[in-house]
Amino acid sequence: MAYYRSVGEIPPKRHTQFRKPDGSLYAEELMGEEGFSSDSSLLYHRDVPSAIVDSRVWQMADLATTPNHPLKPRHLKLHELFAGEKPGEGVDPVCGRRLVLGNGDVRIGYVVAREPSPLYRNAVGDECVYVESGAATVETMFGVLTARRGDYVVIPRGTVHRWVPEQMDTEGPLRAYAIEANSHITPPKRYLSRFGQFLEHSPYCERDLHGPTEPLLVEGTDVEVYTKHRGNGPSGVVGSIVVYPTHPFDVVGWDGCLYPYTFNVDDFEPITGRVHQPPPVHQVFEGYNFVICNFVPRKVDYHPLAVPVPYYHANVDSDEVMFYCGGDYEARKGSGIAQGSISLHPGGHSHGPQPGAVEKSLGKEYFDELAVMVDTFRPLELGEGGLASEDEGYAWTWAGRGPAGSAGHTTPGAQA
């Protein structure tokens, strides 16, 4: 994280005696990254945070992946994964996630949920969950976060938390796009000073990041925490249900630079220019071997001969995943892409506007589009959710035809 926060009761000096009203000591816990040589926070618990009374296997959802072989671009229709009269009924935002894409560095999942999740800790890496629609309260050991449409919810590795979707008829269920890292997720280093302050060229700043403001204290005994951790399962991830004698939400105060927070995409200030800007100007976060960008409504290129839609491009070091979550997509008209779609354009494949999109974009002054992009530096494979939601004809939409007998042999919309 980029700046220090203090919430609740803490002693005036760290690593010193801090006593409860009855005279007994609070339990001080240092939660730190990179062997305690990077960001950390000090938390003060009513009870011993390491005490457990049971542990058993958590049989998680299918995390197996299938290589993108033979190589082709993919279109995944995520809204088809939770279809029905009342999508998300009986589903929670953690256990209900369906793996869409993944590799050894990151897993991308999607969920439509109406039910509260169990208490949950990801001990593999940080999570960045984008709220496509709906709303939720995210209860954490640091306090409460409010998550609404357009929020990124960034949760550090090891944070015990749970998701409680808001039951609002006008908003519908919680629709969440979960990016689970095997590393930490942070603002890009180029946005920060050597001391961690956001610099003036950054498209957002500390004022846009919202962390917990007060402790959340909950009583309970024999409390289950669903825990993802490193092991020999698919993608190196396995699950256990660890049982604590007292509730993990017993933190009376904490301070430091490591904590969960939200950032809303509406607070991202796009960088524009006379001619088309490259994808790095849209970056919002980074992890090990991947980056997260967002494409927001914005004024587009204003050179008199500018071409507003992207040029054809081949990112030779990355797979590119675009999640389309609002607005209109000028460059993709005729491809079948719509809200709730993912496009996967793998390394080794050049991609860009659909036929006719370049001419139609000329003279445009504003794009009303919203998308979250993940670029990975190792190839992505398809998870169960990706295989279940694929549009088989997408790869052939630039040509207007595919191999004889294939699902995409003819694609009338390709010339739209």
C-alpha positions in Angstrom: 0.0 0.0 0.0 1.0 3.6 -0.5 0.3 5.2 2.8 -0.1 4.7 6.6 -3.4 4.2 8.4 -4.3 3.8 12.1 -7.7 2.4 13.1 -9.0 1.7 16.6 -7.0 1.4 19.8 -3.2 0.9 19.7 -0.4 1.6 22.2 1.8 4.7 21.8 4.9 2.5 21.1 5.0 -0.6 19.0 6.1 -4.0 20.5 5.3 -2.8 24.0 2.7 -3.9 26.6 -0.9 -3.1 25.7 -3.4 -4.3 28.3 -7.1 -5.0 28.2 -9.4 -3.3 30.8 -9.0 -6.5 33.0 -5.2 -6.1 33.0 -4.4 -9.0 30.7 -2.3 -8.4 27.5 -3.7 -8.0 24.0 -2.0 -10.3 21.5 0.1 -8.3 19.1 0.4 -9.7 15.5 2.8 -8.4 12.9 1.3 -9.1 9.4 4.1 -8.4 6.9 5.2 -9.1 3.3 8.4 -10.4 1.8 9.9 -11.7 5.0 9.0 -8.6 6.9 11.2 -6.5 4.6 8.2 -4.8 2.9 4.8 -3.3 3.9 3.3 -4.5 7.1 0.6 -3.8 9.7 0.5 -4.4 13.5 -2.8 -5.9 14.7 -3.9 -6.2 18.4 -6.2 -9.2 19.1 -8.3 -9.9 22.1 -7.3 -13.6 21.8 -4.4 -15.7 20.5 -4.6 -15.5 16.7 -2.6 -18.7 16.1 -4.9 -21.0 18.3 -6.8 -23.6 16.2 -8.9 -26.6 17.3 -9.4 -28.4 14.0 -8.5 -28.5 10.3 -10.0 -30.6 7.5 -10.0 -30.6 3.7 -12.0 -28.0 1.7 -13.1 -29.6 -1.5 -12.9 -26.5 -3.7 -14.5 -26.0 -7.1 -12.7 -27.3 -10.2 -9.4 -25.5 -10.7 -8.1 -27.7 -13.5 -7.1 -25.9 -16.7 -6.9 -26.8 -20.4 -4.2 -25.4 -22.7 -5.2 -22.9 -25.4 -4.1 -25.4 -28.1 -4.5 -25.2 -31.0 -3.8 -21.6 -30.6 -6.7 -19.2 -31.2 -8.4 -16.1 -29.8 -11.4 -16.8 -27.6 -14.7 -15.1 -26.6 -16.2 -16.2 -23.3 -19.7 -15.2 -22.4 -19.6 -15.0 -18.6 -23.2 -14.1 -18.1 -24.2 -17.5 -19.4 -22.4 -19.2 -16.5 -25.1 -18.2 -13.9 -28.2 -18.1 -16.1 -31.8 -18.7 -14.8 -34.8 -16.9 -13.4 -32.9 -15.8 -10.3 -29.2 -15.9 -11.0 -26.9 -16.3 -8.0 -29.6 -17.9 -5.8 -27.9 -20.3 -3.4 -24.4 -19.1 -4.5 -21.8 -17.2 -2.4 -19.0 -14.9 -3.7 -16.2 -17.2 -2.6 -17.2 -20.9 -3.0 -19.3 -20.1 -6.0 -16.5 -18.7 -8.2 -16.0 -20.5 -11.4 -12.5 -20.5 -12.9 -12.4 -18.9 -16.3 -8.7 -18.6 -17.1 -5.5 -19.3 -15.2 -1.8 -20.0 -15.1 0.9 -20.3 -12.4 0.8 -16.6 -11.6 -2.9 -15.7 -11.6 -6.4 -17.2 -11.7 -9.4 -15.3 -13.1 -12.9 -16.3 -11.9 -16.4 -15.1 -12.1 -19.4 -15.4 -9.8 -23.0 -14.2 -9.5 -24.0 -14.5 -5.9 -26.8 -13.7 -3.5 -25.7 -15.5 -0.3 -23.0 -14.5 2.3 -19.7 -16.3 1.9 -18.1 -18.2 4.7 -15.1 -16.6 6.5 -12.3 -16.9 4.0 -8.5 -16.5 3.9 -6.4 -16.6 0.7 -2.9 -17.6 1.8 -1.6 -18.0 -1.8 -1.7 -14.4 -2.9 -3.6 -11.0 -3.0 -7.0 -10.8 -4.5 -8.4 -8.0 -6.7 -12.2 -8.4 -7.1 -14.0 -6.1 -9.5 -17.7 -5.5 -8.8 -19.4 -5.6 -12.2 -22.8 -4.9 -10.6 -24.7 -5.2 -7.3 -23.2 -4.3 -4.0 -21.8 -6.0 -0.9 -20.4 -5.5 2.5 -16.9 -7.0 2.9 -16.2 -7.8 6.5 -12.5 -8.2 7.4 -10.2 -8.6 10.4 -9.2 -4.9 9.7 -12.8 -3.6 9.7 -15.6 -3.2 7.1 -15.4 -2.2 3.4 -18.4 -1.2 1.3 -18.2 -2.6 -2.2 -20.4 -1.1 -5.0 -20.6 -1.2 -8.7 -17.3 -0.3 -10.3 -15.2 -1.0 -7.2 -12.0 -2.9 -7.2 -11.7 -4.6 -3.8 -8.0 -5.3 -3.1 -7.5 -7.8 -0.3 -4.0 -8.7 0.9 -2.8 -12.3 1.2 -3.7 -13.8 4.6 -6.6 -11.4 5.4 -9.6 -13.2 7.0 -12.8 -11.8 5.4 -16.2 -12.6 4.1 -18.5 -11.2 1.5 -22.2 -10.3 2.3 -24.1 -9.3 -0.9 -26.7 -6.6 -0.4 -30.2 -7.7 -1.1 -31.4 -4.9 -3.3 -34.0 -5.6 -6.0 -32.9 -2.6 -8.1 -29.3 -3.8 -8.2 -29.8 -7.5 -8.6 -27.3 -10.0 -7.5 -23.6 -9.4 -6.9 -21.6 -9.9 -10.1 -17.9 -10.1 -9.3 -14.8 -10.7 -11.4 -12.1 -12.2 -9.2 -8.4 -11.8 -10.0 -6.5 -14.1 -7.6 -2.7 -13.7 -7.7 0.1 -15.9 -6.5 1.8 -12.6 -5.5 1.0 -9.2 -4.2 -1.2 -6.7 -6.1 -0.1 -3.1 -5.9 -0.3 0.3 -7.7 2.3 0.4 -10.5 5.7 1.4 -9.3 6.0 4.2 -11.9 3.1 5.9 -10.2 4.9 6.2 -6.9 7.8 8.2 -5.5 10.7 6.3 -3.9 8.9 6.9 -0.6 5.6 5.5 -1.8 3.5 8.6 -2.5 1.5 8.8 -5.6 3.1 11.1 -8.2 1.4 13.9 -10.1 1.2 11.9 -13.4 -0.7 9.0 -11.7 -4.3 8.6 -12.9 -5.4 8.2 -9.2 -4.1 9.1 -5.8 -4.4 8.3 -2.0 -7.7 10.1 -1.8 -9.3 7.6 -4.1 -8.4 4.6 -1.9 -10.9 3.7 0.9 -9.9 1.4 3.7 -11.6 0.4 6.9 -12.3 3.2 9.4 -13.1 1.4 12.6 -12.6 -2.1 14.1 -15.2 -4.9 13.5 -15.5 -6.9 16.7 -17.4 -10.2 16.6 -17.9 -12.9 19.3 -17.9 -16.6 18.4 -16.5 -20.0 19.2 -15.3 -22.8 17.0 -15.3 -20.6 13.9 -14.5 -22.0 10.5 -12.2 -20.2 8.1 -12.1 -21.5 4.5 -8.4 -21.2 3.6 -6.7 -21.4 0.2 -3.1 -22.3 0.5 -0.1 -23.6 -1.4 0.0 -27.3 -2.2 0.0 -29.9 -5.0 -3.5 -29.2 -6.4 -4.3 -27.6 -9.8 -2.3 -24.3 -10.1 -0.6 -25.2 -6.9 -3.6 -24.3 -4.8 -5.4 -26.5 -2.3 -8.0 -25.8 0.4 -8.5 -26.4 4.1 -11.2 -25.5 6.6 -9.4 -24.3 9.7 -11.4 -24.0 12.9 -10.5 -21.3 15.5 -11.6 -21.5 19.1 -12.6 -17.7 19.0 -13.7 -15.4 16.2 -10.8 -14.0 14.0 -12.7 -10.6 14.1 -11.3 -9.7 17.5 -8.9 -6.9 16.4 -9.4 -3.9 18.7 -6.9 -1.8 16.6 -4.2 -1.8 14.0 -1.8 0.5 12.2 0.5 0.2 9.2 0.6 0.2 5.4 -0.9 -3.3 4.7 -4.7 -3.5 4.7 -7.7 -4.1 2.4 -9.1 -1.2 0.4 -11.5 -0.3 -2.4 -10.9 1.9 -5.5 -13.7 2.8 -7.8 -13.1 2.8 -11.5 -15.0 6.2 -11.8 -12.1 7.8 -9.9 -9.6 6.7 -12.6 -8.6 9.8 -14.7 -7.8 8.6 -18.2 -4.7 9.8 -20.0 -5.5 10.9 -23.6 -3.6 12.4 -26.5 -3.8 13.7 -30.0 -3.1 10.2 -31.3 -4.0 6.8 -29.9 -2.3 6.1 -26.6 -0.7 2.7 -25.9 -2.3 0.3 -23.3 0.1 1.1 -20.4 -1.6 4.5 -19.9 -4.6 2.5 -18.8 -2.8 0.5 -16.1 -4.3 0.5 -12.6 -2.5 -2.3 -10.7 0.3 -4.8 -11.1 1.3 -8.3 -9.8 4.1 -10.7 -10.5 4.0 -11.5 -14.2 0.7 -9.7 -14.9 -0.8 -6.2 -15.0 -4.3 -4.9 -14.6 -5.6 -2.0 -16.7 -9.0 -0.4 -17.2 -10.5 1.3 -20.2 -13.0 4.0 -19.0 -15.3 6.5 -20.7 -13.0 9.2 -22.2 -12.4 11.8 -24.8 -10.5 10.2 -27.7 -7.7 11.2 -29.9 -8.0 14.8 -31.3 -5.5 15.0 -34.1 -7.4 15.9 -37.2 -6.4 12.7 -38.9 -6.6 10.5 -35.8 -7.9 6.9 -35.8 -9.7 6.6 -32.5 -10.0 2.8 -32.3 -6.8 0.7 -31.5 -4.4 -0.2 -34.2 -3.8 -3.9 -34.9 -1.3 -5.1 -32.4 0.6 -8.1 -31.2 1.8 -8.0 -27.6 4.6 -10.5 -28.2 5.3 -11.1 -24.5 1.7 -11.4 -23.2 -1.7 -12.9 -23.3 -4.4 -10.2 -23.2 -7.7 -10.7 -21.4 -10.4 -8.0 -21.7 -13.5 -8.1 -19.5 -16.2 -5.9 -21.0 -18.3 -4.5 -18.2 -20.1 -1.4 -19.4 -20.8 1.0 -22.3 -20.3 0.4 -26.0 -17.3 -1.1 -27.7 -16.6 0.7 -31.0 -13.7 -1.6 -32.1 -15.6 -4.9 -31.4 -18.9 -4.3 -33.2 -19.7 -7.4 -35.3 -17.7 -9.8 -33.1 -20.4 -10.8 -30.7 -18.7 -9.1 -27.8 -21.1 -7.5 -25.3 -21.3 -6.7 -21.7 -20.2 -9.7 -19.6 -17.9 -10.9 -22.4 -14.2 -11.8 -22.0 -11.9 -11.8 -25.0 -8.6 -13.7 -24.8 -6.0 -12.7 -27.4 -3.0 -14.9 -26.8 0.6 -14.2 -27.5 1.3 -15.3 -31.1 -1.9 -13.8 -32.4 -2.3 -10.2 -33.8 -5.6 -8.7 -33.0 -7.5 -5.4 -33.3 -10.7 -3.8 -34.7 -13.3 -5.8 -36.4 -13.7 -5.2 -40.2 -15.3 -1.8 -40.8 -14.7 -0.5 -37.3 -11.8 1.8 -38.2 -13.8 3.7 -40.8 -16.8 4.0 -38.5 -14.7 5.4 -35.7 -13.3 8.3 -37.7 -14.5 11.6 -36.3 -15.5 10.2 -32.9 -14.8 12.5 -30.0 -15.8 10.3 -27.1 -15.9 6.6 -26.3 -18.4 5.4 -23.7 -16.8 2.1 -22.8 -15.7 0.3 -19.7 -13.5 -2.8 -19.5 -11.0 -4.4 -17.2 -7.9 -5.8 -18.9 -5.4 -8.4 -17.5 -2.1 -9.0 -19.4 -0.2 -12.0 -18.3 3.4 -12.8 -19.1 2.9 -16.5 -19.1 0.3 -18.2 -21.3 -3.2 -18.6 -19.9 -5.2 -21.8 -19.9 -9.0 -22.3 -19.9 -10.7 -23.2 -16.7 -14.0 -25.0 -16.3 -15.9 -21.7 -16.5 -14.1 -20.6 -19.7 -14.8 -23.9 -21.5 -18.5 -23.7 -20.5 -19.0 -20.2 -21.8 -17.1 -20.1 -25.1 -18.4 -18.6 -28.3 -16.9 -21.1 -30.8 -17.2 -18.8 -33.8 -15.3 -15.8 -32.4 -11.9 -16.7 -33.8 -13.1 -16.4 -37.4 -14.9 -13.1 -37.1 -12.1 -11.0 -38.7 -12.2 -13.3 -41.8 -16.0 -13.9 -41.9 -15.5 -17.6 -42.2 -13.8 -20.5 -40.5 -12.9 -24.1 -41.2 -15.5 -26.1 -43.0 -17.9 -27.7 -40.6 -16.9 -25.6 -37.6 -19.3 -23.7 -35.4 -17.9 -20.5 -36.9 -17.8 -21.4 -40.6 -19.8 -18.3 -41.5 -20.1 -15.2 -39.3 -22.6 -12.8 -40.9 -21.9 -10.1 -38.2 -18.2 -10.0 -39.1 -18.8 -7.3 -41.7 -21.1 -5.2 -39.5 
